[in-house]
Amino acid sequence: MAKHHVVAMVKESDGVTNIIFEGISNNHWGVKLSDNSDVKPVKGQSNALG
């Protein structure tokens, strides 16, 4: 994880995996991976990490 600067990986209850690269508190950035095509990000939607 350190090689790719990954700070955390969180599996959310809806089957989404949240991979965080950098950030402080709820001001972080990363990617969300899902095997469910029905799960789409919504602008302004909060997530499990804040």
PDB file of N, CA, C and O in Angstrom, chain B, residues numbered from 101:
ATOM      1  N   MET B 101       0.824  -1.181   0.000  1.00  0.00           N
ATOM      2  CA  MET B 101       0.000   0.000   0.000  1.00  0.00           C
ATOM      3  C   MET B 101       0.871   1.249   0.000  1.00  0.00           C
ATOM      4  O   MET B 101       0.550   2.218  -0.688  1.00  0.00           O
ATOM      5  N   ALA B 102       1.954   1.247   0.748  1.00  0.00           N
ATOM      6  CA  ALA B 102       2.822   2.423   0.822  1.00  0.00           C
ATOM      7  C   ALA B 102       3.459   2.717  -0.536  1.00  0.00           C
ATOM      8  O   ALA B 102       3.671   3.877  -0.888  1.00  0.00           O
ATOM      9  N   LYS B 103       3.759   1.677  -1.288  1.00  0.00           N
ATOM     10  CA  LYS B 103       4.373   1.864  -2.608  1.00  0.00           C
ATOM     11  C   LYS B 103       3.486   2.713  -3.512  1.00  0.00           C
ATOM     12  O   LYS B 103       3.994   3.501  -4.310  1.00  0.00           O
ATOM     13  N   HIS B 104       2.167   2.561  -3.396  1.00  0.00           N
ATOM     14  CA  HIS B 104       1.211   3.296  -4.234  1.00  0.00           C
ATOM     15  C   HIS B 104       0.561   4.452  -3.478  1.00  0.00           C
ATOM     16  O   HIS B 104      -0.395   5.050  -3.972  1.00  0.00           O
ATOM     17  N   HIS B 105       1.064   4.772  -2.293  1.00  0.00           N
ATOM     18  CA  HIS B 105       0.568   5.880  -1.468  1.00  0.00           C
ATOM     19  C   HIS B 105      -0.896   5.696  -1.065  1.00  0.00           C
ATOM     20  O   HIS B 105      -1.628   6.677  -0.940  1.00  0.00           O
ATOM     21  N   VAL B 106      -1.323   4.463  -0.864  1.00  0.00           N
ATOM     22  CA  VAL B 106      -2.679   4.179  -0.392  1.00  0.00           C
ATOM     23  C   VAL B 106      -2.687   4.311   1.126  1.00  0.00           C
ATOM     24  O   VAL B 106      -1.885   3.684   1.819  1.00  0.00           O
ATOM     25  N   VAL B 107      -3.603   5.137   1.636  1.00  0.00           N
ATOM     26  CA  VAL B 107      -3.697   5.368   3.072  1.00  0.00           C
ATOM     27  C   VAL B 107      -4.682   4.392   3.715  1.00  0.00           C
ATOM     28  O   VAL B 107      -4.443   3.902   4.818  1.00  0.00           O
ATOM     29  N   ALA B 108      -5.796   4.110   3.019  1.00  0.00           N
ATOM     30  CA  ALA B 108      -6.819   3.235   3.592  1.00  0.00           C
ATOM     31  C   ALA B 108      -7.642   2.590   2.486  1.00  0.00           C
ATOM     32  O   ALA B 108      -7.773   3.129   1.387  1.00  0.00           O
ATOM     33  N   MET B 109      -8.192   1.423   2.804  1.00  0.00           N
ATOM     34  CA  MET B 109      -9.159   0.751   1.939  1.00  0.00           C
ATOM     35  C   MET B 109     -10.339   0.382   2.819  1.00  0.00           C
ATOM     36  O   MET B 109     -10.170  -0.265   3.852  1.00  0.00           O
ATOM     37  N   VAL B 110     -11.545   0.794   2.409  1.00  0.00           N
ATOM     38  CA  VAL B 110     -12.739   0.569   3.210  1.00  0.00           C
ATOM     39  C   VAL B 110     -13.791  -0.115   2.352  1.00  0.00           C
ATOM     40  O   VAL B 110     -14.144   0.377   1.280  1.00  0.00           O
ATOM     41  N   LYS B 111     -14.292  -1.256   2.827  1.00  0.00           N
ATOM     42  CA  LYS B 111     -15.394  -1.929   2.139  1.00  0.00           C
ATOM     43  C   LYS B 111     -16.700  -1.430   2.747  1.00  0.00           C
ATOM     44  O   LYS B 111     -16.953  -1.633   3.935  1.00  0.00           O
ATOM     45  N   GLU B 112     -17.527  -0.778   1.936  1.00  0.00           N
ATOM     46  CA  GLU B 112     -18.780  -0.225   2.411  1.00  0.00           C
ATOM     47  C   GLU B 112     -19.887  -1.267   2.317  1.00  0.00           C
ATOM     48  O   GLU B 112     -19.728  -2.279   1.634  1.00  0.00           O
ATOM     49  N   SER B 113     -21.007  -1.031   2.994  1.00  0.00           N
ATOM     50  CA  SER B 113     -22.083  -2.014   3.094  1.00  0.00           C
ATOM     51  C   SER B 113     -22.780  -2.290   1.762  1.00  0.00           C
ATOM     52  O   SER B 113     -23.403  -3.340   1.605  1.00  0.00           O
ATOM     53  N   ASP B 114     -22.688  -1.365   0.797  1.00  0.00           N
ATOM     54  CA  ASP B 114     -23.357  -1.582  -0.488  1.00  0.00           C
ATOM     55  C   ASP B 114     -22.455  -2.274  -1.503  1.00  0.00           C
ATOM     56  O   ASP B 114     -22.761  -2.277  -2.696  1.00  0.00           O
ATOM     57  N   GLY B 115     -21.353  -2.860  -1.051  1.00  0.00           N
ATOM     58  CA  GLY B 115     -20.463  -3.596  -1.936  1.00  0.00           C
ATOM     59  C   GLY B 115     -19.432  -2.729  -2.634  1.00  0.00           C
ATOM     60  O   GLY B 115     -18.737  -3.202  -3.533  1.00  0.00           O
ATOM     61  N   VAL B 116     -19.320  -1.479  -2.242  1.00  0.00           N
ATOM     62  CA  VAL B 116     -18.353  -0.556  -2.827  1.00  0.00           C
ATOM     63  C   VAL B 116     -17.070  -0.588  -1.997  1.00  0.00           C
ATOM     64  O   VAL B 116     -17.126  -0.602  -0.768  1.00  0.00           O
ATOM     65  N   THR B 117     -15.927  -0.600  -2.662  1.00  0.00           N
ATOM     66  CA  THR B 117     -14.647  -0.490  -1.984  1.00  0.00           C
ATOM     67  C   THR B 117     -14.108   0.911  -2.211  1.00  0.00           C
ATOM     68  O   THR B 117     -13.950   1.337  -3.355  1.00  0.00           O
ATOM     69  N   ASN B 118     -13.826   1.622  -1.149  1.00  0.00           N
ATOM     70  CA  ASN B 118     -13.345   2.990  -1.180  1.00  0.00           C
ATOM     71  C   ASN B 118     -11.842   2.952  -0.922  1.00  0.00           C
ATOM     72  O   ASN B 118     -11.415   2.523   0.150  1.00  0.00           O
ATOM     73  N   ILE B 119     -11.029   3.395  -1.889  1.00  0.00           N
ATOM     74  CA  ILE B 119      -9.574   3.404  -1.754  1.00  0.00           C
ATOM     75  C   ILE B 119      -9.131   4.855  -1.617  1.00  0.00           C
ATOM     76  O   ILE B 119      -9.313   5.658  -2.532  1.00  0.00           O
ATOM     77  N   ILE B 120      -8.549   5.183  -0.469  1.00  0.00           N
ATOM     78  CA  ILE B 120      -8.130   6.550  -0.159  1.00  0.00           C
ATOM     79  C   ILE B 120      -6.626   6.679  -0.379  1.00  0.00           C
ATOM     80  O   ILE B 120      -5.849   5.871   0.130  1.00  0.00           O
ATOM     81  N   PHE B 121      -6.219   7.692  -1.133  1.00  0.00           N
ATOM     82  CA  PHE B 121      -4.803   7.921  -1.407  1.00  0.00           C
ATOM     83  C   PHE B 121      -4.204   8.969  -0.473  1.00  0.00           C
ATOM     84  O   PHE B 121      -3.130   8.742   0.084  1.00  0.00           O
ATOM     85  N   GLU B 122      -4.854  10.090  -0.292  1.00  0.00           N
ATOM     86  CA  GLU B 122      -4.332  11.135   0.574  1.00  0.00           C
ATOM     87  C   GLU B 122      -5.477  11.948   1.135  1.00  0.00           C
ATOM     88  O   GLU B 122      -6.596  11.890   0.625  1.00  0.00           O
ATOM     89  N   GLY B 123      -5.203  12.704   2.179  1.00  0.00           N
ATOM     90  CA  GLY B 123      -6.199  13.605   2.722  1.00  0.00           C
ATOM     91  C   GLY B 123      -6.155  13.673   4.229  1.00  0.00           C
ATOM     92  O   GLY B 123      -5.476  12.891   4.894  1.00  0.00           O
ATOM     93  N   ILE B 124      -6.899  14.631   4.747  1.00  0.00           N
ATOM     94  CA  ILE B 124      -7.011  14.838   6.183  1.00  0.00           C
ATOM     95  C   ILE B 124      -8.486  14.837   6.539  1.00  0.00           C
ATOM     96  O   ILE B 124      -9.271  15.566   5.932  1.00  0.00           O
ATOM     97  N   SER B 125      -8.871  14.032   7.511  1.00  0.00           N
ATOM     98  CA  SER B 125     -10.255  13.950   7.984  1.00  0.00           C
ATOM     99  C   SER B 125     -11.182  13.603   6.819  1.00  0.00           C
ATOM    100  O   SER B 125     -10.955  12.612   6.125  1.00  0.00           O
ATOM    101  N   ASN B 126     -12.224  14.410   6.596  1.00  0.00           N
ATOM    102  CA  ASN B 126     -13.136  14.101   5.494  1.00  0.00           C
ATOM    103  C   ASN B 126     -12.746  14.841   4.217  1.00  0.00           C
ATOM    104  O   ASN B 126     -13.506  14.837   3.249  1.00  0.00           O
ATOM    105  N   ASN B 127     -11.580  15.471   4.200  1.00  0.00           N
ATOM    106  CA  ASN B 127     -11.060  16.109   2.992  1.00  0.00           C
ATOM    107  C   ASN B 127     -10.020  15.186   2.371  1.00  0.00           C
ATOM    108  O   ASN B 127      -8.821  15.457   2.430  1.00  0.00           O
ATOM    109  N   HIS B 128     -10.484  14.104   1.780  1.00  0.00           N
ATOM    110  CA  HIS B 128      -9.591  13.122   1.208  1.00  0.00           C
ATOM    111  C   HIS B 128      -9.941  12.893  -0.258  1.00  0.00           C
ATOM    112  O   HIS B 128     -10.993  13.322  -0.730  1.00  0.00           O
ATOM    113  N   TRP B 129      -9.066  12.228  -0.954  1.00  0.00           N
ATOM    114  CA  TRP B 129      -9.370  11.871  -2.330  1.00  0.00           C
ATOM    115  C   TRP B 129      -8.970  10.426  -2.564  1.00  0.00           C
ATOM    116  O   TRP B 129      -8.086   9.882  -1.902  1.00  0.00           O
ATOM    117  N   GLY B 130      -9.649   9.823  -3.527  1.00  0.00           N
ATOM    118  CA  GLY B 130      -9.388   8.435  -3.847  1.00  0.00           C
ATOM    119  C   GLY B 130     -10.340   7.960  -4.918  1.00  0.00           C
ATOM    120  O   GLY B 130     -10.843   8.760  -5.707  1.00  0.00           O
ATOM    121  N   VAL B 131     -10.590   6.676  -4.952  1.00  0.00           N
ATOM    122  CA  VAL B 131     -11.493   6.083  -5.932  1.00  0.00           C
ATOM    123  C   VAL B 131     -12.454   5.149  -5.224  1.00  0.00           C
ATOM    124  O   VAL B 131     -12.170   4.645  -4.137  1.00  0.00           O
ATOM    125  N   LYS B 132     -13.597   4.925  -5.858  1.00  0.00           N
ATOM    126  CA  LYS B 132     -14.554   3.940  -5.370  1.00  0.00           C
ATOM    127  C   LYS B 132     -14.723   2.883  -6.454  1.00  0.00           C
ATOM    128  O   LYS B 132     -14.936   3.202  -7.624  1.00  0.00           O
ATOM    129  N   LEU B 133     -14.625   1.629  -6.050  1.00  0.00           N
ATOM    130  CA  LEU B 133     -14.783   0.511  -6.973  1.00  0.00           C
ATOM    131  C   LEU B 133     -16.020  -0.282  -6.576  1.00  0.00           C
ATOM    132  O   LEU B 133     -16.262  -0.531  -5.395  1.00  0.00           O
ATOM    133  N   SER B 134     -16.799  -0.675  -7.579  1.00  0.00           N
ATOM    134  CA  SER B 134     -18.010  -1.446  -7.299  1.00  0.00           C
ATOM    135  C   SER B 134     -18.212  -2.480  -8.389  1.00  0.00           C
ATOM    136  O   SER B 134     -17.944  -2.223  -9.563  1.00  0.00           O
ATOM    137  N   ASP B 135     -18.688  -3.651  -7.993  1.00  0.00           N
ATOM    138  CA  ASP B 135     -19.044  -4.659  -8.984  1.00  0.00           C
ATOM    139  C   ASP B 135     -20.530  -4.566  -9.344  1.00  0.00           C
ATOM    140  O   ASP B 135     -21.041  -5.377 -10.116  1.00  0.00           O
ATOM    141  N   ASN B 136     -21.217  -3.567  -8.773  1.00  0.00           N
ATOM    142  CA  ASN B 136     -22.640  -3.358  -9.020  1.00  0.00           C
ATOM    143  C   ASN B 136     -22.803  -2.103  -9.868  1.00  0.00           C
ATOM    144  O   ASN B 136     -22.552  -0.997  -9.389  1.00  0.00           O
ATOM    145  N   SER B 137     -23.222  -2.261 -11.131  1.00  0.00           N
ATOM    146  CA  SER B 137     -23.343  -1.113 -12.023  1.00  0.00           C
ATOM    147  C   SER B 137     -24.499  -0.185 -11.633  1.00  0.00           C
ATOM    148  O   SER B 137     -24.604   0.915 -12.176  1.00  0.00           O
ATOM    149  N   ASP B 138     -25.365  -0.601 -10.706  1.00  0.00           N
ATOM    150  CA  ASP B 138     -26.466   0.252 -10.249  1.00  0.00           C
ATOM    151  C   ASP B 138     -25.993   1.318  -9.261  1.00  0.00           C
ATOM    152  O   ASP B 138     -26.700   2.298  -9.025  1.00  0.00           O
ATOM    153  N   VAL B 139     -24.807   1.136  -8.685  1.00  0.00           N
ATOM    154  CA  VAL B 139     -24.276   2.092  -7.713  1.00  0.00           C
ATOM    155  C   VAL B 139     -23.514   3.168  -8.475  1.00  0.00           C
ATOM    156  O   VAL B 139     -22.469   2.898  -9.067  1.00  0.00           O
ATOM    157  N   LYS B 140     -24.038   4.385  -8.457  1.00  0.00           N
ATOM    158  CA  LYS B 140     -23.408   5.496  -9.154  1.00  0.00           C
ATOM    159  C   LYS B 140     -23.196   6.646  -8.173  1.00  0.00           C
ATOM    160  O   LYS B 140     -24.065   6.912  -7.343  1.00  0.00           O
ATOM    161  N   PRO B 141     -22.053   7.333  -8.255  1.00  0.00           N
ATOM    162  CA  PRO B 141     -21.826   8.464  -7.360  1.00  0.00           C
ATOM    163  C   PRO B 141     -22.786   9.609  -7.660  1.00  0.00           C
ATOM    164  O   PRO B 141     -23.168   9.829  -8.810  1.00  0.00           O
ATOM    165  N   VAL B 142     -23.169  10.330  -6.624  1.00  0.00           N
ATOM    166  CA  VAL B 142     -24.064  11.472  -6.746  1.00  0.00           C
ATOM    167  C   VAL B 142     -23.360  12.679  -6.150  1.00  0.00           C
ATOM    168  O   VAL B 142     -22.840  12.609  -5.036  1.00  0.00           O
ATOM    169  N   LYS B 143     -23.340  13.791  -6.886  1.00  0.00           N
ATOM    170  CA  LYS B 143     -22.679  15.006  -6.398  1.00  0.00           C
ATOM    171  C   LYS B 143     -23.278  15.432  -5.073  1.00  0.00           C
ATOM    172  O   LYS B 143     -24.497  15.530  -4.938  1.00  0.00           O
ATOM    173  N   GLY B 144     -22.416  15.685  -4.089  1.00  0.00           N
ATOM    174  CA  GLY B 144     -22.850  16.123  -2.778  1.00  0.00           C
ATOM    175  C   GLY B 144     -23.224  15.003  -1.826  1.00  0.00           C
ATOM    176  O   GLY B 144     -23.526  15.262  -0.660  1.00  0.00           O
ATOM    177  N   GLN B 145     -23.210  13.770  -2.295  1.00  0.00           N
ATOM    178  CA  GLN B 145     -23.563  12.626  -1.461  1.00  0.00           C
ATOM    179  C   GLN B 145     -22.429  12.339  -0.484  1.00  0.00           C
ATOM    180  O   GLN B 145     -21.265  12.282  -0.881  1.00  0.00           O
ATOM    181  N   SER B 146     -22.763  12.159   0.788  1.00  0.00           N
ATOM    182  CA  SER B 146     -21.730  11.824   1.757  1.00  0.00           C
ATOM    183  C   SER B 146     -21.412  10.335   1.657  1.00  0.00           C
ATOM    184  O   SER B 146     -22.189   9.558   1.101  1.00  0.00           O
ATOM    185  N   ASN B 147     -20.267   9.950   2.199  1.00  0.00           N
ATOM    186  CA  ASN B 147     -19.918   8.541   2.190  1.00  0.00           C
ATOM    187  C   ASN B 147     -19.602   8.086   3.601  1.00  0.00           C
ATOM    188  O   ASN B 147     -19.693   8.868   4.547  1.00  0.00           O
ATOM    189  N   ALA B 148     -19.232   6.829   3.743  1.00  0.00           N
ATOM    190  CA  ALA B 148     -19.023   6.240   5.068  1.00  0.00           C
ATOM    191  C   ALA B 148     -17.887   6.904   5.830  1.00  0.00           C
ATOM    192  O   ALA B 148     -17.827   6.804   7.055  1.00  0.00           O
ATOM    193  N   LEU B 149     -16.985   7.582   5.126  1.00  0.00           N
ATOM    194  CA  LEU B 149     -15.835   8.205   5.770  1.00  0.00           C
ATOM    195  C   LEU B 149     -16.064   9.682   6.065  1.00  0.00           C
ATOM    196  O   LEU B 149     -15.148  10.361   6.527  1.00  0.00           O
ATOM    197  N   GLY B 150     -17.233  10.182   5.814  1.00  0.00           N
ATOM    198  CA  GLY B 150     -17.513  11.587   6.067  1.00  0.00           C
ATOM    199  C   GLY B 150     -17.864  12.286   4.836  1.00  0.00           C
ATOM    200  O   GLY B 150     -18.133  13.487   4.863  1.00  0.00           O
TER     201      GLY B 150
END
